[in-house]
Amino acid sequence: MTAQQNSGFFDELNRLERLLLKDNVKLTQRELEVLYWAVETLDNAEIALKCGISVSTVKTHKNNLIDKLPVQGKSGFHKYLLKLSKNQP
């Protein structure tokens, strides 16, 4: 990742964090990264590569996200991802 791409990545993480605060949601840095890549529509294997973690760990983070976000189940999680992606600047 170039410095400019890196800057955009962190800007987007900050934007997501601000949106989540509106819903009173506090995530770990890794959960936020997994959420970012999920919003970007990467699958679990691609997220694992981007984050340097196993696919199993990605699934664990996604399950934790479902517990923390104002959603019910995986379908609610996917609707929330869509909502976040539509809030692009």
MOPAC internal coordinates of N, CA, C and O (Angstrom, degrees):
PM7 1SCF
backbone

  N    0.0000 0     0.00 0     0.00 0    0    0    0
  C    1.4507 1     0.00 0     0.00 0    1    0    0
  C    1.5283 1   108.03 1     0.00 0    2    1    0
  O    1.2310 1   120.51 1   -48.39 1    3    2    1
  N    1.3259 1   116.62 1   131.61 1    3    2    1
  C    1.4549 1   120.26 1   178.07 1    5    3    2
  C    1.5300 1   109.31 1   -75.22 1    6    5    3
  O    1.2310 1   120.96 1   -12.83 1    7    6    5
  N    1.3139 1   115.76 1   167.17 1    7    6    5
  C    1.4682 1   119.99 1   179.45 1    9    7    6
  C    1.5283 1   110.85 1   -59.76 1   10    9    7
  O    1.2310 1   120.68 1   140.53 1   11   10    9
  N    1.3435 1   116.30 1   -39.47 1   11   10    9
  C    1.4625 1   119.86 1   179.61 1   13   11   10
  C    1.5262 1   110.78 1   -67.06 1   14   13   11
  O    1.2310 1   119.99 1   137.19 1   15   14   13
  N    1.3406 1   117.62 1   -42.81 1   15   14   13
  C    1.4683 1   120.97 1   177.50 1   17   15   14
  C    1.5199 1   109.83 1   -63.50 1   18   17   15
  O    1.2310 1   120.82 1   139.21 1   19   18   17
  N    1.3353 1   116.04 1   -40.79 1   19   18   17
  C    1.4589 1   121.82 1   178.83 1   21   19   18
  C    1.5232 1   110.42 1   -59.82 1   22   21   19
  O    1.2310 1   120.75 1   137.34 1   23   22   21
  N    1.3240 1   116.17 1   -42.66 1   23   22   21
  C    1.4570 1   121.25 1   179.19 1   25   23   22
  C    1.5307 1   110.25 1   -62.69 1   26   25   23
  O    1.2310 1   120.23 1   136.37 1   27   26   25
  N    1.3254 1   117.17 1   -43.63 1   27   26   25
  C    1.4548 1   121.06 1   178.75 1   29   27   26
  C    1.5215 1   111.90 1   -63.62 1   30   29   27
  O    1.2310 1   120.62 1   141.89 1   31   30   29
  N    1.3309 1   116.42 1   -38.11 1   31   30   29
  C    1.4639 1   122.04 1   177.88 1   33   31   30
  C    1.5239 1   109.90 1   -60.55 1   34   33   31
  O    1.2310 1   120.48 1   130.76 1   35   34   33
  N    1.3378 1   116.69 1   -49.24 1   35   34   33
  C    1.4583 1   120.04 1  -178.57 1   37   35   34
  C    1.5270 1   111.87 1   -69.46 1   38   37   35
  O    1.2310 1   120.22 1   145.73 1   39   38   37
  N    1.3264 1   117.19 1   -34.27 1   39   38   37
  C    1.4650 1   120.17 1   174.32 1   41   39   38
  C    1.5225 1   110.40 1   -60.65 1   42   41   39
  O    1.2310 1   120.90 1   137.68 1   43   42   41
  N    1.3376 1   115.88 1   -42.32 1   43   42   41
  C    1.4600 1   120.64 1  -179.80 1   45   43   42
  C    1.5313 1   111.19 1   -68.09 1   46   45   43
  O    1.2310 1   120.17 1   141.72 1   47   46   45
  N    1.3335 1   117.27 1   -38.28 1   47   46   45
  C    1.4682 1   119.86 1   175.76 1   49   47   46
  C    1.5293 1   110.26 1   -60.90 1   50   49   47
  O    1.2310 1   120.60 1   137.05 1   51   50   49
  N    1.3248 1   116.45 1   -42.95 1   51   50   49
  C    1.4681 1   120.52 1   178.52 1   53   51   50
  C    1.5216 1   111.30 1   -63.67 1   54   53   51
  O    1.2310 1   120.24 1   140.12 1   55   54   53
  N    1.3353 1   117.15 1   -39.88 1   55   54   53
  C    1.4626 1   121.33 1   178.16 1   57   55   54
  C    1.5231 1   110.57 1   -62.66 1   58   57   55
  O    1.2310 1   120.73 1   134.55 1   59   58   57
  N    1.3414 1   116.20 1   -45.45 1   59   58   57
  C    1.4621 1   120.26 1   178.37 1   61   59   58
  C    1.5305 1   110.78 1   -61.81 1   62   61   59
  O    1.2310 1   120.92 1   137.66 1   63   62   61
  N    1.3156 1   115.84 1   -42.34 1   63   62   61
  C    1.4654 1   119.75 1  -179.51 1   65   63   62
  C    1.5304 1   110.97 1   -61.09 1   66   65   63
  O    1.2310 1   120.30 1   139.08 1   67   66   65
  N    1.3327 1   117.04 1   -40.92 1   67   66   65
  C    1.4694 1   120.57 1   177.70 1   69   67   66
  C    1.5242 1   111.24 1   -63.86 1   70   69   67
  O    1.2310 1   120.46 1   137.69 1   71   70   69
  N    1.3413 1   116.73 1   -42.31 1   71   70   69
  C    1.4680 1   120.18 1   177.63 1   73   71   70
  C    1.5253 1   111.29 1   -62.36 1   74   73   71
  O    1.2310 1   120.63 1   139.46 1   75   74   73
  N    1.3236 1   116.40 1   -40.54 1   75   74   73
  C    1.4644 1   121.03 1  -179.26 1   77   75   74
  C    1.5227 1   111.24 1   -67.05 1   78   77   75
  O    1.2310 1   120.26 1   145.74 1   79   78   77
  N    1.3244 1   117.11 1   -34.26 1   79   78   77
  C    1.4599 1   120.04 1   179.12 1   81   79   78
  C    1.5253 1   111.09 1   -63.27 1   82   81   79
  O    1.2310 1   120.45 1   150.47 1   83   82   81
  N    1.3379 1   116.75 1   -29.53 1   83   82   81
  C    1.4614 1   120.40 1   176.14 1   85   83   82
  C    1.5284 1   110.92 1   -62.50 1   86   85   83
  O    1.2310 1   120.91 1   149.51 1   87   86   85
  N    1.3380 1   115.87 1   -30.49 1   87   86   85
  C    1.4672 1   121.51 1   177.69 1   89   87   86
  C    1.5282 1   111.70 1   -94.80 1   90   89   87
  O    1.2310 1   120.82 1  -170.29 1   91   90   89
  N    1.3417 1   116.03 1     9.71 1   91   90   89
  C    1.4677 1   121.86 1   179.71 1   93   91   90
  C    1.5253 1   112.52 1    62.11 1   94   93   91
  O    1.2310 1   120.38 1  -142.24 1   95   94   93
  N    1.3335 1   116.88 1    37.76 1   95   94   93
  C    1.4633 1   122.49 1  -177.07 1   97   95   94
  C    1.5222 1   109.22 1  -109.91 1   98   97   95
  O    1.2310 1   120.88 1   -51.21 1   99   98   97
  N    1.3223 1   115.93 1   128.79 1   99   98   97
  C    1.4560 1   121.96 1   176.38 1  101   99   98
  C    1.5256 1   108.00 1  -118.06 1  102  101   99
  O    1.2310 1   120.60 1   -58.51 1  103  102  101
  N    1.3321 1   116.45 1   121.49 1  103  102  101
  C    1.4566 1   122.04 1  -178.74 1  105  103  102
  C    1.5220 1   110.96 1  -114.79 1  106  105  103
  O    1.2310 1   120.97 1   -23.11 1  107  106  105
  N    1.3304 1   115.74 1   156.89 1  107  106  105
  C    1.4573 1   120.03 1   170.84 1  109  107  106
  C    1.5242 1   108.15 1   -71.27 1  110  109  107
  O    1.2310 1   120.63 1   -15.49 1  111  110  109
  N    1.3169 1   116.40 1   164.51 1  111  110  109
  C    1.4635 1   120.55 1   178.71 1  113  111  110
  C    1.5311 1   110.53 1   -59.51 1  114  113  111
  O    1.2310 1   119.87 1   137.18 1  115  114  113
  N    1.3263 1   117.85 1   -42.82 1  115  114  113
  C    1.4642 1   120.71 1  -178.59 1  117  115  114
  C    1.5321 1   111.05 1   -67.24 1  118  117  115
  O    1.2310 1   120.16 1   139.76 1  119  118  117
  N    1.3343 1   117.29 1   -40.24 1  119  118  117
  C    1.4686 1   119.95 1   177.11 1  121  119  118
  C    1.5266 1   110.25 1   -61.66 1  122  121  119
  O    1.2310 1   120.68 1   140.65 1  123  122  121
  N    1.3180 1   116.30 1   -39.35 1  123  122  121
  C    1.4597 1   121.25 1   178.46 1  125  123  122
  C    1.5326 1   110.37 1   -63.95 1  126  125  123
  O    1.2310 1   120.28 1   138.88 1  127  126  125
  N    1.3343 1   117.07 1   -41.12 1  127  126  125
  C    1.4634 1   120.61 1   178.15 1  129  127  126
  C    1.5315 1   110.73 1   -64.38 1  130  129  127
  O    1.2310 1   120.35 1   134.99 1  131  130  129
  N    1.3287 1   116.95 1   -45.01 1  131  130  129
  C    1.4648 1   120.76 1   178.93 1  133  131  130
  C    1.5289 1   109.27 1   -61.94 1  134  133  131
  O    1.2310 1   120.43 1   137.92 1  135  134  133
  N    1.3192 1   116.79 1   -42.08 1  135  134  133
  C    1.4593 1   120.51 1   177.84 1  137  135  134
  C    1.5236 1   110.76 1   -61.15 1  138  137  135
  O    1.2310 1   120.43 1   135.86 1  139  138  137
  N    1.3195 1   116.79 1   -44.14 1  139  138  137
  C    1.4654 1   121.07 1   178.90 1  141  139  138
  C    1.5240 1   110.75 1   -55.74 1  142  141  139
  O    1.2310 1   120.53 1   129.53 1  143  142  141
  N    1.3319 1   116.59 1   -50.47 1  143  142  141
  C    1.4587 1   120.39 1  -177.83 1  145  143  142
  C    1.5238 1   111.16 1   -68.34 1  146  145  143
  O    1.2310 1   119.76 1   148.48 1  147  146  145
  N    1.3146 1   118.06 1   -31.52 1  147  146  145
  C    1.4678 1   120.78 1   175.97 1  149  147  146
  C    1.5346 1   109.89 1   -66.93 1  150  149  147
  O    1.2310 1   120.34 1   139.67 1  151  150  149
  N    1.3236 1   116.95 1   -40.33 1  151  150  149
  C    1.4702 1   120.94 1   176.29 1  153  151  150
  C    1.5266 1   109.76 1   -61.81 1  154  153  151
  O    1.2310 1   120.79 1   145.66 1  155  154  153
  N    1.3260 1   116.09 1   -34.34 1  155  154  153
  C    1.4605 1   121.20 1   178.35 1  157  155  154
  C    1.5360 1   111.77 1   -77.53 1  158  157  155
  O    1.2310 1   120.20 1  -175.51 1  159  158  157
  N    1.3068 1   117.22 1     4.49 1  159  158  157
  C    1.4742 1   127.11 1   176.56 1  161  159  158
  C    1.5269 1   114.56 1    67.13 1  162  161  159
  O    1.2310 1   120.42 1  -150.87 1  163  162  161
  N    1.3270 1   116.81 1    29.13 1  163  162  161
  C    1.4593 1   119.48 1   173.33 1  165  163  162
  C    1.5222 1   108.79 1   -78.17 1  166  165  163
  O    1.2310 1   120.60 1   -32.94 1  167  166  165
  N    1.3351 1   116.45 1   147.06 1  167  166  165
  C    1.4569 1   119.33 1   176.45 1  169  167  166
  C    1.5372 1   109.21 1   -83.48 1  170  169  167
  O    1.2310 1   120.62 1    -5.22 1  171  170  169
  N    1.3187 1   116.42 1   174.78 1  171  170  169
  C    1.4645 1   120.65 1  -174.51 1  173  171  170
  C    1.5227 1   112.72 1   -58.02 1  174  173  171
  O    1.2310 1   120.13 1   138.30 1  175  174  173
  N    1.3395 1   117.36 1   -41.70 1  175  174  173
  C    1.4684 1   120.46 1  -179.56 1  177  175  174
  C    1.5314 1   111.16 1   -64.74 1  178  177  175
  O    1.2310 1   120.43 1   139.61 1  179  178  177
  N    1.3352 1   116.78 1   -40.39 1  179  178  177
  C    1.4662 1   120.63 1   179.01 1  181  179  178
  C    1.5233 1   110.96 1   -67.79 1  182  181  179
  O    1.2310 1   120.40 1   139.87 1  183  182  181
  N    1.3235 1   116.84 1   -40.13 1  183  182  181
  C    1.4689 1   120.56 1   177.45 1  185  183  182
  C    1.5236 1   109.65 1   -62.91 1  186  185  183
  O    1.2310 1   120.61 1   137.69 1  187  186  185
  N    1.3262 1   116.43 1   -42.31 1  187  186  185
  C    1.4715 1   120.69 1   179.33 1  189  187  186
  C    1.5259 1   110.34 1   -58.21 1  190  189  187
  O    1.2310 1   120.29 1   135.65 1  191  190  189
  N    1.3279 1   117.05 1   -44.35 1  191  190  189
  C    1.4680 1   120.65 1   178.90 1  193  191  190
  C    1.5229 1   111.65 1   -63.84 1  194  193  191
  O    1.2310 1   120.56 1   135.00 1  195  194  193
  N    1.3221 1   116.53 1   -45.00 1  195  194  193
  C    1.4729 1   120.57 1  -179.11 1  197  195  194
  C    1.5327 1   111.66 1   -62.16 1  198  197  195
  O    1.2310 1   120.76 1   142.00 1  199  198  197
  N    1.3444 1   116.16 1   -38.00 1  199  198  197
  C    1.4616 1   120.74 1  -175.24 1  201  199  198
  C    1.5381 1   113.25 1   -93.18 1  202  201  199
  O    1.2310 1   120.38 1   169.34 1  203  202  201
  N    1.3237 1   116.89 1   -10.66 1  203  202  201
  C    1.4594 1   119.91 1  -178.70 1  205  203  202
  C    1.5211 1   112.68 1    70.70 1  206  205  203
  O    1.2310 1   120.78 1  -144.09 1  207  206  205
  N    1.3365 1   116.12 1    35.91 1  207  206  205
  C    1.4642 1   121.93 1  -179.89 1  209  207  206
  C    1.5310 1   108.42 1  -130.50 1  210  209  207
  O    1.2310 1   120.56 1    -8.41 1  211  210  209
  N    1.3237 1   116.54 1   171.59 1  211  210  209
  C    1.4614 1   119.71 1  -179.86 1  213  211  210
  C    1.5294 1   110.75 1   -80.68 1  214  213  211
  O    1.2310 1   121.25 1   -19.01 1  215  214  213
  N    1.3262 1   115.22 1   160.99 1  215  214  213
  C    1.4605 1   121.07 1   176.48 1  217  215  214
  C    1.5266 1   109.65 1   -60.82 1  218  217  215
  O    1.2310 1   120.65 1   141.74 1  219  218  217
  N    1.3235 1   116.36 1   -38.26 1  219  218  217
  C    1.4648 1   121.00 1   178.46 1  221  219  218
  C    1.5335 1   111.02 1   -60.56 1  222  221  219
  O    1.2310 1   120.75 1   139.87 1  223  222  221
  N    1.3143 1   116.17 1   -40.13 1  223  222  221
  C    1.4719 1   120.28 1   178.68 1  225  223  222
  C    1.5219 1   110.49 1   -68.19 1  226  225  223
  O    1.2310 1   119.89 1   142.69 1  227  226  225
  N    1.3258 1   117.81 1   -37.31 1  227  226  225
  C    1.4692 1   120.87 1   175.97 1  229  227  226
  C    1.5241 1   109.23 1   -59.71 1  230  229  227
  O    1.2310 1   120.48 1   134.11 1  231  230  229
  N    1.3277 1   116.69 1   -45.89 1  231  230  229
  C    1.4651 1   120.75 1   179.56 1  233  231  230
  C    1.5229 1   111.13 1   -61.07 1  234  233  231
  O    1.2310 1   120.51 1   140.31 1  235  234  233
  N    1.3266 1   116.62 1   -39.69 1  235  234  233
  C    1.4713 1   120.55 1   177.41 1  237  235  234
  C    1.5210 1   110.14 1   -62.36 1  238  237  235
  O    1.2310 1   120.47 1   135.01 1  239  238  237
  N    1.3282 1   116.71 1   -44.99 1  239  238  237
  C    1.4745 1   120.14 1   178.96 1  241  239  238
  C    1.5295 1   110.83 1   -62.73 1  242  241  239
  O    1.2310 1   120.15 1   139.42 1  243  242  241
  N    1.3259 1   117.32 1   -40.58 1  243  242  241
  C    1.4639 1   119.84 1   178.92 1  245  243  242
  C    1.5323 1   110.85 1   -64.36 1  246  245  243
  O    1.2310 1   120.32 1   139.55 1  247  246  245
  N    1.3254 1   116.99 1   -40.45 1  247  246  245
  C    1.4673 1   119.55 1   176.49 1  249  247  246
  C    1.5275 1   110.82 1   -62.99 1  250  249  247
  O    1.2310 1   120.30 1   140.35 1  251  250  249
  N    1.3373 1   117.04 1   -39.65 1  251  250  249
  C    1.4669 1   120.41 1   176.51 1  253  251  250
  C    1.5282 1   110.41 1   -64.21 1  254  253  251
  O    1.2310 1   120.34 1   141.65 1  255  254  253
  N    1.3248 1   116.95 1   -38.35 1  255  254  253
  C    1.4668 1   120.55 1   177.70 1  257  255  254
  C    1.5229 1   110.83 1   -62.75 1  258  257  255
  O    1.2310 1   120.50 1   137.52 1  259  258  257
  N    1.3195 1   116.65 1   -42.48 1  259  258  257
  C    1.4648 1   120.32 1   178.76 1  261  259  258
  C    1.5256 1   110.46 1   -60.87 1  262  261  259
  O    1.2310 1   120.66 1   143.29 1  263  262  261
  N    1.3381 1   116.34 1   -36.71 1  263  262  261
  C    1.4720 1   120.37 1   178.07 1  265  263  262
  C    1.5300 1   112.20 1   -70.02 1  266  265  263
  O    1.2310 1   120.28 1   145.21 1  267  266  265
  N    1.3391 1   117.08 1   -34.79 1  267  266  265
  C    1.4639 1   120.86 1  -174.43 1  269  267  266
  C    1.5265 1   114.17 1   -88.93 1  270  269  267
  O    1.2310 1   120.60 1   149.60 1  271  270  269
  N    1.3259 1   116.47 1   -30.40 1  271  270  269
  C    1.4615 1   119.96 1  -176.88 1  273  271  270
  C    1.5248 1   110.64 1   -81.54 1  274  273  271
  O    1.2310 1   120.28 1   -21.79 1  275  274  273
  N    1.3358 1   117.08 1   158.21 1  275  274  273
  C    1.4667 1   120.52 1   178.47 1  277  275  274
  C    1.5258 1   110.98 1   -78.06 1  278  277  275
  O    1.2310 1   121.10 1  -117.05 1  279  278  277
  N    1.3503 1   115.51 1    62.95 1  279  278  277
  C    1.4617 1   121.74 1  -177.77 1  281  279  278
  C    1.5223 1   109.37 1  -134.44 1  282  281  279
  O    1.2310 1   121.54 1   -16.41 1  283  282  281
  N    1.3081 1   114.67 1   163.59 1  283  282  281
  C    1.4589 1   120.58 1   174.45 1  285  283  282
  C    1.5198 1   108.04 1  -122.58 1  286  285  283
  O    1.2310 1   120.29 1   -69.83 1  287  286  285
  N    1.3129 1   117.06 1   110.17 1  287  286  285
  C    1.4504 1   122.51 1   175.67 1  289  287  286
  C    1.5116 1   114.23 1    72.33 1  290  289  287
  O    1.2310 1   122.20 1     3.30 1  291  290  289
  N    1.3404 1   113.40 1  -176.70 1  291  290  289
  C    1.4645 1   120.33 1  -176.10 1  293  291  290
  C    1.5233 1   112.62 1   -67.46 1  294  293  291
  O    1.2310 1   120.00 1   143.64 1  295  294  293
  N    1.3255 1   117.61 1   -36.36 1  295  294  293
  C    1.4701 1   118.37 1   179.85 1  297  295  294
  C    1.5275 1   110.30 1   -66.86 1  298  297  295
  O    1.2310 1   120.36 1   140.85 1  299  298  297
  N    1.3281 1   116.91 1   -39.15 1  299  298  297
  C    1.4595 1   120.57 1   175.35 1  301  299  298
  C    1.5198 1   111.44 1   -63.85 1  302  301  299
  O    1.2310 1   120.69 1   142.43 1  303  302  301
  N    1.3315 1   116.29 1   -37.57 1  303  302  301
  C    1.4630 1   121.35 1   177.36 1  305  303  302
  C    1.5190 1   110.38 1   -61.86 1  306  305  303
  O    1.2310 1   120.27 1   135.35 1  307  306  305
  N    1.3307 1   117.09 1   -44.65 1  307  306  305
  C    1.4667 1   120.65 1  -179.52 1  309  307  306
  C    1.5295 1   111.58 1   -66.93 1  310  309  307
  O    1.2310 1   119.83 1   144.23 1  311  310  309
  N    1.3115 1   117.93 1   -35.77 1  311  310  309
  C    1.4670 1   120.95 1   175.48 1  313  311  310
  C    1.5320 1   110.13 1   -65.44 1  314  313  311
  O    1.2310 1   120.51 1   141.26 1  315  314  313
  N    1.3374 1   116.63 1   -38.74 1  315  314  313
  C    1.4631 1   121.14 1   178.99 1  317  315  314
  C    1.5276 1   110.07 1   -65.96 1  318  317  315
  O    1.2310 1   120.11 1   140.65 1  319  318  317
  N    1.3446 1   117.39 1   -39.35 1  319  318  317
  C    1.4663 1   120.98 1   176.65 1  321  319  318
  C    1.5159 1   109.98 1   -59.97 1  322  321  319
  O    1.2310 1   120.72 1   137.58 1  323  322  321
  N    1.3296 1   116.24 1   -42.42 1  323  322  321
  C    1.4640 1   120.85 1   178.56 1  325  323  322
  C    1.5245 1   110.84 1   -62.03 1  326  325  323
  O    1.2310 1   121.22 1   137.37 1  327  326  325
  N    1.3435 1   115.28 1   -42.63 1  327  326  325
  C    1.4761 1   120.02 1   177.86 1  329  327  326
  C    1.5286 1   110.50 1   -60.05 1  330  329  327
  O    1.2310 1   120.56 1   136.01 1  331  330  329
  N    1.3295 1   116.54 1   -43.99 1  331  330  329
  C    1.4673 1   120.05 1   179.95 1  333  331  330
  C    1.5320 1   111.20 1   -65.93 1  334  333  331
  O    1.2310 1   120.57 1   140.55 1  335  334  333
  N    1.3166 1   116.52 1   -39.45 1  335  334  333
  C    1.4697 1   119.24 1  -178.68 1  337  335  334
  C    1.5327 1   110.95 1   -68.44 1  338  337  335
  O    1.2310 1   120.10 1   149.43 1  339  338  337
  N    1.3256 1   117.41 1   -30.57 1  339  338  337
  C    1.4671 1   120.52 1   178.38 1  341  339  338
  C    1.5201 1   112.00 1   -75.38 1  342  341  339
  O    1.2310 1   120.21 1   163.60 1  343  342  341
  N    1.3269 1   117.19 1   -16.40 1  343  342  341
  C    1.4616 1   121.49 1   177.45 1  345  343  342
  C    1.5218 1   112.12 1   -88.03 1  346  345  343
  O    1.2310 1   120.73 1  -155.93 1  347  346  345
  N    1.3246 1   116.20 1    24.07 1  347  346  345
  C    1.4605 1   120.50 1   177.87 1  349  347  346
  C    1.5226 1   108.60 1   -65.47 1  350  349  347
  O    1.2310 1   120.68 1   -35.65 1  351  350  349
  N    1.3294 1   116.31 1   144.35 1  351  350  349
  C    1.4768 1   118.15 1   178.81 1  353  351  350
  C    1.5135 1   113.03 1   -66.81 1  354  353  351
  O    1.2310 1   120.10 1   180.00 1  355  354  353

